[in-house]
Amino acid sequence: MKNKKRVERCIISLFPRVLEPRVYSWVMTSAERFSELIRVQTVSSYDPSEEDSTAFDRIPSLLEELYPAAHQAMERELVGDRGIVFRWEGTESHLSPILGMAHYDVVPPGDSEKWQRPPFSGEIVDGRIYGRGTLDDKGMLAAWMEAAESLASQGKRPHRTVYLAFGGDEETTGQRGAARIAALFAKRGIRFAYALDEGGAVATNQLKSFVSGPVALIGAAEKGYLTLCLRAQGMSGHASAPPKHTAIGRLSTALAALEAHPFPLALSEIPQAMLSALGRAAGGFKGFLLSHPRLFKPLILSQLGARSSMASLVRTTLAMTVVRGGERDNVLPNEAQAQINLRILPGESIASSMARVRNIIHQAVDGDVSVEVVEGSAFEPVPASPIEGPDWDFLKSAVRQTWPQAVVAPYLMTATTDSRWYRDVCDAIYRFIPMDVTARESQAVHSEDESISLEAWERGVSFLTQVLEGQKG
């Protein structure tokens, strides 16, 4: 085996990209193909001038090199400069198609010196693959393509027609990728039976206070997103003669008041269903309590609201993320500003959230503090998708075939995904990274040492292979 590997690497090093794509792909393992994607530094930015456009331009051709059989089986279309769409005609093309999703942009690595291994190395060590994007979200993209490559190489086709949509700017709102792809689908009158994007995962040790085994969390709803800019006014001048209220003082009072008055706790549809599923699996008194969330709502809300890891499921959250004030220690600024980021619970809205923020500030602050929406940063909560019916049952069945010991539960996605752009072309949007993810691995997303075990990723490939093949209509 070692000699075979040496020969393969020798061939690749001597004739990189010169080999016919099918041969080039054949001498690589699935993990090595995954690694190749990690090495492309597709770091997205809100300022396009800060991006390496050549890295993004490289992705379509690299996918063609790595997955030649899939490219022969599927039609590919490039949408704008950040969208890649594949279409695979199904054997039962009269059925509504399904949509598989992922994104290939990543966040910056931060301080590379804090990484155990270089963030864009794609190193494979002791059964793990390291690098920015292994979990968020090139791992899912690679799994989709690997599943398609495997089926196409065997001459198989899906039952339903399958679309794969990959965006290249999810980390910066998705307007150049997913938004344009979704608009194209709407223009063509395409509607999907269901869509599957990143989101929950198979939590291996994060829910031990509820159940002892793994839990497959399938996101069936998504919180809204809102960033507000607060501007406090004051009198400019010399710091030696400050007025009673300064701009920074007013802003600080506003921020302190918002933190002291969190949004109320509420138990929406999907968290209720998640607790019920966990309760049925747990059994005993705790299981009875969880299985009847409406009956024990006050107790459940108080317990979840007290835990930072769970509170986001039961309230709109508000986080202060950016503060700007003066520039010199002896000069009073005439304005201070801050940005606050809200994740809006289903049942609430952008309008109701803004009204609450303004009311709290008005009650607390003596003076002028304006509240405005940051352009391009307001998205309403995504309505809940069905958690019963044939498509939901099929996904549950595929999960149980891949993870026989896992409890399957619907989940409220507390972060935002590209899938929110597709609400007009699909009523059943599910968010699930089909991989075993530990608490430590989850914490490394957007942080140092992002990585995933190859065993977990390969199970994800197996799951997505089942999704692509699909259930017969």
N, C-alpha and C positions, 0 to 999 in steps of 0.2 A: 504493500500500500504506500509506504513512504517513497519507494522508487517511482511509483506511478505519479505521485504528487510532484516529485522533482521534474519528471519529464513534462508534465502539464505546464508547470510554471516556466520551464525552460522554453517551451513552444511559445507561450504567451509573451515572455520577455523578448524573444527574438523577433516575433512577428505581431507586435501589438496592433490591434484593429485592422491588420492587413488580411488576416484570415477571414474567409467568408463567415458572416455572422452566425450561421448555424453551427459551424465548426468551433468558432470562438466560444459560443455558449456551451457547447458540449463538453469542452475541457474544463469548465468551471463547475464548482458545486453550487447548490442553491445559496448557501451561506456566503460564498465568494461573490455571487451576483448581488446579494444584499449589501455586502461590504462596499462594492463599487459605487452604489448609490449614496452611501454615507460619505464617501470621499469627496463628492461634489458639494462645494460650499455654497449652497443656495440659501444664504442668510437674507431674509426679507427685511425691508425697512419702510417706514412711512414716507421717507424721502427717497424716491427712485435713484437719485444721483449717488446715494450711498451704497447701492447694490452692485454686485458683480453680474452684469447682464449676461456675460458669456457663460457663467455657471448655470443660469436658468435655461439659456438656449441649448445647453448641452444635454439636458434631460431627455427630450424626445428621441434624439439619435441614440443616446445610451440605452434607453429602454428597447429600442429596435435591435441593437446589438446583443443585449443580454437575453431577450425573450423573442427569438425569431419565429418560433412556431405560433406563438400567440398573435404576433403581428400578421402572419399569413392567414390566420383564422378570422381575425377581427378587422373591421374597418376603423381607420384612425382619422381623426379630424382635430386640427389645432385651432383653438378658439382664442382670438386676441393674442396677447403675448404671455398669458399665464394660465391657459386652459388646455388640457389634453382630454379628448373624449374618444373612447373606443365603443364600437357597437358590434355585438356578436349575435347574429341571427339564430334564434332558437328553433328547435324542431316543432314546437307548438306556438308558432308566431302569432296565432290569433289571440293568445293570452296577453294580458297587460305585461309590459316589460318590468324588470327590476333594475335598480340603480345601485352600483357599488361605488364608494367614494374614498378618497384619501387626499392628502396634500403633501407636496414635496418641498415646500419652503420650511425653514427652521428659524428659531430665534438665535441671536448671537451666543457664542460659547461663554462669554464672560472672561474671567481671568484664566487663560489656558494653563497657567502654572499650577492652578488648584486641581487640575485633572490628573488622575493617575496615569492616563494614557491620552495622547493627543486627541482633541475633540473631533477631528475629521479624519482620523486614521482608519476607522472601520476595522480596528484590530480584532482578531478572533483569538481569545486566550481562555483556556480551561472551560470550553463549552459556552462562552459568552461572547457577544459582539458589542463593541464599545463605540460610542460616538454620538454626536448631536443628531437627533432624528430617529434613533433606533426605536424609541417608543412614540415620539411625537414628530412626524407621523409617517416617516419613510418605511418603518417596519410594516405598517398596514399596506402601503402601496406595493412594497416588495412581495408581500404575502398574496395580494390580489393577482399580481402578475405571475408569480410562481404557480399559483393554482391554475391560472389560465394556460400557462405554458405546459403544465403537466397534462391537462385534459386535451389540449390541442395536439400535443405530441402523440397521444394515443388515438387520435382521430375522433375524439368525442365532441359532442356539441351540447350546449345547455338545453333544457326543455323550454324555458321561457327565453325570450330575447333579453340579453343582458347589455346594459350600458355601464361603462366604467368612466367616472369623471374625476380627474385629478387637477386640483388647483395649485397655483404657485404663490399664493399670497394670503393664506388663511390666517397667518399670525398678524397680518396688518389689515384685517376686516374682510378680505375675500372679494372685494369689489372688482378686481381685475380678472379674477379666475372664476370662482363659483358663481358670482352674480351674473357674469356674462354667459356662462354655460346654462344656468337656469333660465335666463331670458331667451336663449336660443331654443331650448326645449319648449318653452311656453309658446314661442312664435310658431313652432312646427306642430303644435297641438299634441305633444307627447305627454302622457300621464303615466305614472309608475304605480305598480301594485304596492311596492314598498321600496324604501331606500335604506342603505346600511352605511353609516359613517363611523368615524372614531367616537369614543365616548367612554362608557363604563368598561370594565374589564372583568377578568376572573380574579376577584379579591381573595388572596390566599390566607392572609392573616389579619386583615383590617377590621373584620366584623366578629371577632371572637366573643365579644360581650353579648352577641345575639345568637350565633350558631357556631359550632366547632369546626365545621368543614369549609371548603371554598364556596364562594358565592359569585355566580355569574350575573353581573349587574348590567342589564340592557336598558340604556337610556331611552325612555319613551316620551319625555318632555324636556324642554330646555328653558332655563331662566332667561329673562331679558337682560339687556346690556345698556348701560347709560353712563356717560361721563359728563359731569357738570363742572363748569368753571365758576368759581366764586371770586368776585372782585370787591374789595373793601376800599373805600375812599377815605382820605385823610388830608391833613394840611402839610404841605412840604415846608421845609425850613431847617434851621440849625438844631442839632440834637440837644444843645444846652438849654433850650427853652421849649420843651415839648408841650403840646396841648393835653387836655384831660384824656382824650381818646385819639390814638394814632391809627393809621391804616392797618398796621400789623396787629395792634391790639384788638381792633374790631374783628379782623379775620380770625385771630386766635380764639376770641370769644365764640364766634360762629362755629368753628371747628369743634371746640370743646362741647358746645351745646348739642351738636349732631351726634357726637360720640356718646354723650350722656343719655340720649333719647333714641335707642335703636328701634328699628321697625318692629311692629308687633309680630308675635309668633302666630303661625297659621299652618294647618295641616291640609295640603292640597291633595288632589286625586292620586297622583303617582306615588308620593311618599307613603300614603295610606296603603296602597297596593303592595309596595315594597315591604312594609312592616307586616302586613298580613301573610305574605309569602314566607318571611323569616319566622314568623310565629308558628306557622304550620310545620315548619321544619324543626323548630326548637322543642316544641311539646312542653308539657308541664305547665306550671302557673305562669311562668314568663311567656311561654308560647301562647297561652290563653289571653294574656294581656295584650300581646302584640297583635294577635289575630283579630282583636276587636278594638281597633284604634279609635273609632268614633265614641265608643263607650268609655274609654279611658283617656280621652283626648287631653284634658288638663294635665294629667300626670305625665303622659308621653311627651307633650310639648315642653313641660318644665325640664324633663330629663334631657331631651335632645337639645334644647336651647342652651343648656348649661355646658354643653360639650362643643368646643370650637370645631372639632372635626365633623360634627353633625348639624350644627346650628344653621349652616347654609341651606339645608334641606327644608327648613321650616320658617325662614324669614328672608325678606329682602335685605341683603347685606350692603354696607356702605364702608368704603375704605378710602382714607386720605392718601393720595399717591404722589402729588406734586405740590410744592409750596414755593412761591417766589415773593421776595420782598425788596428790601433796600440793597444798595450796592456799596455804600460806605458807612463806616461806623459812626460818623458824626453828621450824617445827613438823613433827615426824615423823608421817607418816600411818600408821594401823594397817592400811591396805590399799592396794594398787596393782593396777590391772587393765589388761589389754590385750585387743584383739580381733585374731584372726588369721583370714585368709580362705584356704581351701584350694579348689583346683579338682582334683577327684579323677579320676585316669586310669581308663578302663575296665579291669576286671580287679581293681581295688581297690574298697573300700567305705567307707562312713561309719565303721563299726565298726573296720575295720583301720587307717584313718587316725587315728582317735582313740587307738587303742591305741599306735600309734607315737609320737604326740605326747606322751602321758602317760609312756611309757617313757623318752624322751629327757630330759624334764624331771626325772623321778625320779632318773635317773642323774647329773644335773648340779647339782641344787639341794639345798642343806642347809636343809630347812624345808618349810613347807606352801605349795604352789601348786596350786590346784584347776583343773580343766579341764571346762568345761560347754558344751553346745551352745546357741547363741543361738536363741531360739524363732523358728520359721518360716524357718530358714536352712539346713536340711539336705535335700539332694536327691541321691539316688544317681545314678551315671552312667547315661545313657540307652543301652540296648543298640543295637548296630549294626543299621542297616537294610540290606536286600538291595542289593548292588551288581552284580546281574545279574538278568535277567528283563525282561519287556516294559515295565514302568513305568520302570525305570532306563534301558533302551534308548531309550524315548521321550524322556525328559528329555535324554539325551545328544544325540539327534538334533536336538531343538529348540535346544540350545546351539550345535550345529555349523551349523545354518541361520542363526543370528543372528551367531555369531562363527566364521566358517569356519576361521580360523587358530588357534583356541584348542585347547590340550590340555585334555581333560576328565579330572578326577581326583577321587576321593572324598577327604573331608577330615574330620578330627576337630575338631569345634567346641569351642574351648577356653573360650569364654564360655557363658553360659546364655541360653536363649530360652524363649518361651512354649510352644514345641512339646513341652517335657518333660511338660506336663500331659496330652498327648493319647496317651501311650504305651498306655493301656488301650483306646483305640478305633482305633488304627492301628499296624500293624507296620512300615510303611515311611515314615519321617519324614525328609524332606530339607530342608536349610537352605542357601538360596542367594539372595543378593541379585543379581538379573540385571542388573548394571551393571558397566562398566569402572571399576575403582577403583585409583587410584595409591597408593603408600605414603604420600604427603603427605595425600591425602584420607582415608585410613584413620586416620591419626594425629589428624585433626581431629574424629573422632567422640568425643563427650563432652569436647571441648576447644573452643578458639576457631576461628572461621571455617569451621565446617562448611558444606560446599557440594558440589555435583555438577554436572557438565556436562549440559546439556540433551540433547546428542547421546547421551551414555551412558544417561540416563534413558529417552529415547525408544526405544533398543534394548531396554531392559528392558520397556517396554510391548509391543514387538513379540514378545519372548519369551513374556510372560505371555498374550498373545493366542493364541499357539499352544497354550499349556497349557490355556486355557479351552476352545478348540475341541476339543482332545484327539485321541487316536488312536481310530480305530474299533475296536470290540470284535470 
